Amino acid sequence: QVQLVESGGGLVQAGGSLRLSCAASKVSYVMGWFRQAPGKEREFVAAITWSGGSTYYADSVKGRFTISRDRTKNTVYLQMNSLKPEDTAVYHCNAVQLGSRIGLWRDWGQGTQVTVSS
C-alpha cells in the first residue's frame, strides 16, 4: 500500500502562483499530478520520469506549470504559474501510466484543493 500526501493548495487570484508538494512512501518509474474539478472526470496534468527527469504536460497547462522531483525526499512538486479559474480542482499525485496518462496505483491521497478566483 502506498501513502501519498499532497499539500500546498489554497485560494489564489487569477494570474497568481502556487507550489504543490506530494510526499510519497514509495515512487514509481513515472510520477505525476492529476486533477479533478467538481462534476468532471479526473484528468492528467503533468508527469516526470523519476530517474531521468523527463517531463510531460497536458496541453492545457503547458508553459504555465512545471513538475519537478526531489529523489532524496521521494517528493514531487508542481509549480503552477499564471493560474486561471479553470485550474480550480483537487490535485492529486500518483504513479503514471504514460501511454494512457492514467494513475497507476489504486490508492490515492486526499489531494489538495486549488481554487482560482477571477
Backbone as CSV, one residue per row, in Angstrom:
resi,resn,N_x,N_y,N_z,CA_x,CA_y,CA_z,C_x,C_y,C_z
1,GLN,0.851,-1.193,0.000,0.000,0.000,0.000,0.884,1.239,0.000
2,VAL,0.557,2.196,-0.831,1.336,3.417,-0.935,0.612,4.537,-0.202
3,GLN,1.393,5.424,0.373,0.829,6.616,1.001,1.286,7.839,0.242
4,LEU,0.336,8.667,-0.123,0.606,9.878,-0.887,-0.003,11.051,-0.128
5,VAL,0.816,12.042,0.196,0.343,13.188,0.964,0.603,14.456,0.168
6,GLU,-0.477,15.031,-0.332,-0.385,16.259,-1.120,-0.603,17.481,-0.231
7,SER,0.066,18.573,-0.575,-0.083,19.816,0.178,0.255,20.999,-0.715
8,GLY,-0.053,22.199,-0.212,0.329,23.413,-0.914,-0.789,24.125,-1.636
9,GLY,-1.976,23.534,-1.645,-3.097,24.181,-2.319,-3.579,25.400,-1.551
10,GLY,-4.537,26.093,-2.144,-5.094,27.270,-1.492,-5.949,28.071,-2.446
11,LEU,-6.303,29.262,-1.980,-7.100,30.194,-2.768,-6.173,31.268,-3.322
12,VAL,-6.233,31.491,-4.620,-5.352,32.460,-5.266,-6.132,33.169,-6.367
13,GLN,-5.750,34.401,-6.641,-6.386,35.135,-7.728,-5.826,34.696,-9.073
14,ALA,-6.613,34.890,-10.101,-6.154,34.577,-11.453,-4.851,35.314,-11.735
15,GLY,-3.919,34.588,-12.345,-2.602,35.144,-12.606,-1.584,34.843,-11.526
16,GLY,-2.049,34.326,-10.414,-1.166,34.025,-9.298,-0.465,32.691,-9.450
17,SER,0.267,32.319,-8.395,1.078,31.093,-8.413,0.874,30.288,-7.136
18,LEU,1.070,29.007,-7.251,1.091,28.087,-6.113,2.113,27.000,-6.408
19,ARG,2.648,26.421,-5.339,3.551,25.283,-5.484,3.003,24.134,-4.663
20,LEU,2.670,23.058,-5.341,2.151,21.868,-4.687,3.285,20.886,-4.409
21,SER,3.117,20.122,-3.328,4.077,19.072,-2.976,3.337,17.767,-2.770
22,CYS,4.002,16.676,-3.083,3.457,15.346,-2.823,4.551,14.478,-2.258
23,ALA,4.388,14.095,-0.997,5.336,13.194,-0.348,4.811,11.778,-0.485
24,ALA,5.631,10.894,-1.066,5.206,9.528,-1.351,6.007,8.534,-0.532
25,SER,5.315,7.484,-0.045,6.006,6.440,0.719,6.857,5.569,-0.207
26,LYS,6.517,5.553,-1.477,7.327,4.905,-2.488,7.085,5.610,-3.823
27,VAL,7.985,5.383,-4.763,7.821,6.032,-6.065,7.906,4.981,-7.167
28,SER,7.459,5.397,-8.328,7.479,4.523,-9.496,8.353,5.155,-10.569
29,TYR,8.496,4.481,-11.694,9.332,4.995,-12.778,8.868,6.370,-13.249
30,VAL,7.547,6.552,-13.275,6.992,7.844,-13.652,6.006,8.292,-12.579
31,MET,6.178,9.488,-12.091,5.266,10.067,-11.105,4.616,11.310,-11.694
32,GLY,3.433,11.625,-11.219,2.784,12.786,-11.823,1.635,13.331,-11.010
33,TRP,1.001,14.323,-11.608,-0.132,15.009,-10.987,-1.377,14.865,-11.854
34,PHE,-2.497,14.750,-11.158,-3.810,14.719,-11.778,-4.678,15.744,-11.065
35,ARG,-5.788,16.097,-11.667,-6.721,16.997,-11.005,-8.148,16.608,-11.347
36,GLN,-9.039,16.951,-10.409,-10.451,16.662,-10.618,-11.269,17.857,-10.174
37,ALA,-11.973,18.442,-11.119,-12.873,19.556,-10.831,-14.252,18.993,-10.518
38,PRO,-15.082,19.743,-9.786,-16.422,19.257,-9.442,-17.213,18.866,-10.679
39,GLY,-17.788,17.662,-10.645,-18.615,17.195,-11.743,-17.861,16.745,-12.971
40,LYS,-16.535,16.680,-12.874,-15.732,16.277,-14.030,-14.888,15.054,-13.701
41,GLU,-14.408,14.413,-14.748,-13.514,13.268,-14.582,-12.140,13.751,-14.133
42,ARG,-11.427,12.872,-13.457,-10.045,13.170,-13.113,-9.233,13.246,-14.392
43,GLU,-8.346,14.228,-14.500,-7.552,14.369,-15.712,-6.071,14.492,-15.399
44,PHE,-5.283,14.062,-16.348,-3.831,14.134,-16.244,-3.377,15.588,-16.343
45,VAL,-2.377,15.939,-15.539,-1.819,17.292,-15.571,-0.359,17.281,-16.022
46,ALA,0.460,16.492,-15.323,1.892,16.502,-15.634,2.541,15.248,-15.078
47,ALA,3.674,14.855,-15.670,4.405,13.682,-15.211,5.900,13.906,-15.371
48,ILE,6.664,13.137,-14.595,8.122,13.222,-14.652,8.710,11.828,-14.461
49,THR,9.694,11.474,-15.262,10.381,10.199,-15.050,11.318,10.351,-13.863
50,TRP,11.254,9.379,-12.948,11.932,9.555,-11.674,13.445,9.610,-11.825
51,SER,13.997,8.796,-12.715,15.450,8.761,-12.827,15.986,9.862,-13.731
52,GLY,15.423,10.003,-14.927,15.974,10.943,-15.891,15.418,12.340,-15.834
53,GLY,14.261,12.490,-15.240,13.672,13.813,-15.122,12.975,14.320,-16.367
54,SER,12.673,13.436,-17.322,11.907,13.881,-18.488,10.502,14.262,-18.045
55,THR,9.967,15.312,-18.657,8.670,15.826,-18.217,7.633,15.782,-19.340
56,TYR,6.380,15.683,-18.942,5.257,15.598,-19.860,4.125,16.444,-19.275
57,TYR,3.394,17.139,-20.136,2.343,18.036,-19.666,1.090,17.911,-20.519
58,ALA,-0.047,18.138,-19.866,-1.290,18.313,-20.608,-1.197,19.634,-21.364
59,ASP,-1.827,19.678,-22.522,-1.770,20.901,-23.336,-2.297,22.109,-22.575
60,SER,-3.269,21.892,-21.708,-3.914,22.995,-21.006,-2.999,23.682,-19.996
61,VAL,-1.911,23.027,-19.601,-1.025,23.630,-18.590,0.382,23.871,-19.113
62,LYS,0.646,23.435,-20.332,1.991,23.571,-20.909,2.397,25.037,-20.934
63,GLY,3.606,25.313,-20.462,4.106,26.683,-20.434,3.753,27.438,-19.168
64,ARG,2.848,26.894,-18.367,2.439,27.557,-17.112,2.840,26.742,-15.888
65,PHE,2.799,25.418,-15.994,3.100,24.540,-14.871,4.457,23.862,-15.101
66,THR,5.162,23.595,-14.005,6.432,22.888,-14.074,6.456,21.807,-13.002
67,ILE,6.711,20.576,-13.433,6.815,19.457,-12.487,8.286,19.196,-12.207
68,SER,8.572,18.845,-10.962,9.946,18.509,-10.585,9.894,17.473,-9.471
69,ARG,11.062,16.928,-9.139,11.065,15.942,-8.042,12.356,16.050,-7.255
70,ASP,12.266,15.625,-5.998,13.432,15.531,-5.124,13.575,14.059,-4.783
71,ARG,14.558,13.413,-5.388,14.691,11.962,-5.208,15.116,11.605,-3.792
72,THR,15.774,12.515,-3.097,16.208,12.214,-1.726,15.036,12.233,-0.752
73,LYS,13.951,12.911,-1.139,12.799,13.029,-0.251,11.574,12.291,-0.764
74,ASN,11.685,11.602,-1.889,10.517,10.955,-2.508,9.355,11.938,-2.625
75,THR,9.652,13.123,-3.099,8.656,14.180,-3.183,8.584,14.720,-4.606
76,VAL,7.363,14.933,-5.052,7.106,15.510,-6.372,6.479,16.880,-6.166
77,TYR,6.873,17.824,-7.005,6.369,19.185,-6.890,5.650,19.588,-8.173
78,LEU,4.747,20.542,-8.027,4.105,21.136,-9.186,4.063,22.648,-8.973
79,GLN,4.902,23.353,-9.711,4.886,24.801,-9.676,3.862,25.286,-10.688
80,MET,2.878,26.022,-10.197,1.783,26.483,-11.058,1.816,28.000,-11.136
81,ASN,2.047,28.516,-12.313,2.078,29.957,-12.540,0.946,30.356,-13.479
82,SER,0.674,31.643,-13.527,-0.378,32.176,-14.421,-1.669,31.384,-14.279
83,LEU,-2.072,31.174,-13.052,-3.248,30.342,-12.785,-4.509,30.974,-13.347
84,LYS,-5.414,30.100,-13.799,-6.684,30.514,-14.376,-7.826,29.903,-13.568
85,PRO,-9.006,30.501,-13.617,-10.145,29.909,-12.884,-10.396,28.453,-13.285
86,GLU,-10.131,28.098,-14.524,-10.349,26.711,-14.952,-9.332,25.735,-14.390
87,ASP,-8.331,26.220,-13.676,-7.390,25.342,-12.980,-7.936,24.911,-11.621
88,THR,-9.061,25.459,-11.219,-9.671,25.101,-9.942,-10.031,23.619,-9.922
89,ALA,-9.514,22.903,-8.922,-9.717,21.459,-8.833,-9.028,20.955,-7.571
90,VAL,-9.292,19.681,-7.263,-8.491,18.980,-6.270,-7.357,18.298,-7.026
91,TYR,-6.137,18.539,-6.573,-4.952,18.000,-7.232,-4.412,16.806,-6.454
92,HIS,-4.124,15.740,-7.181,-3.614,14.502,-6.605,-2.325,14.091,-7.317
93,CYS,-1.471,13.375,-6.610,-0.323,12.768,-7.273,-0.496,11.252,-7.283
94,ASN,0.212,10.592,-8.180,0.164,9.139,-8.306,1.258,8.736,-9.268
95,ALA,1.529,7.458,-9.324,2.367,6.948,-10.399,1.556,7.076,-11.693
96,VAL,2.262,7.204,-12.813,1.587,7.483,-14.082,1.886,6.405,-15.104
97,GLN,0.866,5.928,-15.766,0.997,5.080,-16.940,1.062,6.040,-18.116
98,LEU,2.276,6.269,-18.646,2.474,7.334,-19.629,1.653,7.144,-20.895
99,GLY,1.546,5.909,-21.341,0.843,5.692,-22.607,-0.590,6.185,-22.561
100,SER,-1.272,5.871,-21.484,-2.667,6.232,-21.355,-2.878,7.454,-20.466
101,ARG,-1.794,7.891,-19.815,-1.855,9.049,-18.921,-2.917,8.878,-17.845
102,ILE,-2.892,7.721,-17.206,-3.791,7.463,-16.090,-2.964,7.111,-14.872
103,GLY,-3.594,7.181,-13.690,-2.903,6.808,-12.470,-2.695,5.307,-12.418
104,LEU,-1.517,4.935,-11.926,-1.144,3.516,-11.929,-1.593,2.810,-10.653
105,TRP,-1.549,3.515,-9.530,-1.873,2.881,-8.253,-3.344,3.058,-7.904
106,ARG,-3.874,2.042,-7.223,-5.266,2.116,-6.804,-5.452,3.162,-5.710
107,ASP,-4.454,3.274,-4.826,-4.557,4.184,-3.690,-4.236,5.620,-4.102
108,TRP,-5.106,6.546,-3.703,-4.912,7.958,-3.943,-4.854,8.685,-2.598
109,GLY,-4.120,9.763,-2.544,-4.094,10.583,-1.339,-5.367,11.418,-1.246
110,GLN,-5.393,12.272,-0.232,-6.589,13.100,-0.019,-6.648,14.263,-1.002
111,GLY,-5.521,14.551,-1.620,-5.476,15.651,-2.571,-5.330,16.986,-1.874
112,THR,-5.114,18.013,-2.677,-5.037,19.368,-2.150,-5.871,20.272,-3.044
113,GLN,-6.707,21.080,-2.421,-7.657,21.919,-3.158,-6.965,23.183,-3.674
114,VAL,-7.139,23.434,-4.951,-6.672,24.684,-5.559,-7.897,25.429,-6.075
115,THR,-8.063,26.653,-5.622,-9.180,27.476,-6.057,-8.636,28.782,-6.622
116,VAL,-8.990,29.072,-7.868,-8.508,30.280,-8.536,-9.699,31.195,-8.788
117,SER,-9.653,32.369,-8.187,-10.753,33.310,-8.343,-10.470,34.260,-9.516
118,SER,-11.538,34.674,-10.152,-11.371,35.573,-11.322,-11.365,37.034,-10.900
